[in-house]
Amino acid sequence: MDNDWDIFISRFEALSKIDLKSYKRPQMERRINSFMRSVNADNYSSFINILKTNREIYRKFLDHITINVSEFFRNSNQWETLEKQIIPELLKDNKKLKIWSAGCSTGEEAYSLAMMCSERHINLSESILATDIDNEVLDKAGLGIYSEKAVQSMPPTYLKKYFVAEGNYYQIKDNIKQMVRFRQQDLLKDSFERGFNLILCRNVVIYFTEESKQRLYRKFCDALRPRGVLFIGSTEQIFQARELGLQSIATFFYQKT
Ligand SMILES: C[S@@+](CC[C@H](N)C(=O)[O-])C[C@H]1O[C@@H](n2cnc3c(N)ncnc32)[C@H](O)[C@@H]1O
């Protein structure tokens, strides 16, 4: 079985460029096995053949393992800390901020940042970078069209000010859209831009192995400016932050020392 698994992940990497070795095996294997059952694949070898030949199943499988759920202003109390404590702290040293939403999924996080910056007149040195491994979610993010359900967590004033209602859908306005640039990127393999004041990487590393998380946090640290801040997800914690050159300044916020 071990051998089958190894063969599967290497064939899957050849197909998708996603390296499943960097994700926690038990969780990943459970997710993959449940998906295999749903498409009646008895073993990894027949499953990989299905993925190669059936575009729709391949797509569903990517959704299943990357888990693209997102929300505007997800965990609103942390956004309040961001707005009231972290951003003013960053603005003490910098007139303009460079910001990155890493693992942005369908764009809710990046657009939340853009709306917050617009609302608070926070100057950006360049458009907000928003990246994800998955091209399909990036296409949706670029369209900026959201269902009623997707915008329900939004403060009503923001919805009114920054969206245009079209039937049951809401389209983000162009001035907010233009504040964000979406790019495809694998956080585990690709190189990073530098000079960020603020990086958000939230709800992305849940299935990464400890080793790949540490490697990623080190790369984020290199991409931050001195005193720049990394904002992580509400179930996450950075162990050995100090060794990485990071210091916790509020729950879920780490500053480069
Ligand atoms: C649950 S969503 C998080 C979206 C947003 N950050 C939030 O908190 O609402 C996780 C995203 O991470 C992306 N992701 C997973 N592995 C990745 C990798 N190696 N590189 C870049 N993005 C990755 C997935 O495609 C998915 O869109």
The ligand as a Gaussian input file, in Angstrom:
#p B3LYP/6-31G(d) Opt

LIG

0 1
 C       -9.433000      27.508000       2.926000
 S       -8.773000      28.494000       1.632000
 C       -8.310000      29.957000       2.546000
 C       -8.772000      31.231000       1.890000
 C       -8.515000      32.492000       2.724000
 N       -7.124000      32.651000       3.035000
 C       -9.353000      32.489000       3.979000
 O       -8.804000      32.302000       5.080000
 O      -10.575000      32.654000       3.875000
 C       -7.200000      27.696000       1.355000
 C       -6.566000      28.022000       0.028000
 O       -5.195000      27.629000       0.059000
 C       -4.831000      27.203000      -1.230000
 N       -3.603000      26.385000      -1.166000
 C       -3.466000      25.112000      -0.690000
 N       -2.191000      24.694000      -0.856000
 C       -1.522000      25.730000      -1.445000
 C       -0.180000      25.918000      -1.876000
 N        0.736000      24.946000      -1.736000
 N        0.156000      27.106000      -2.461000
 C       -0.772000      28.099000      -2.612000
 N       -2.054000      27.982000      -2.224000
 C       -2.428000      26.811000      -1.642000
 C       -6.052000      26.432000      -1.696000
 O       -6.090000      26.320000      -3.116000
 C       -7.200000      27.269000      -1.133000
 O       -7.720000      28.167000      -2.085000

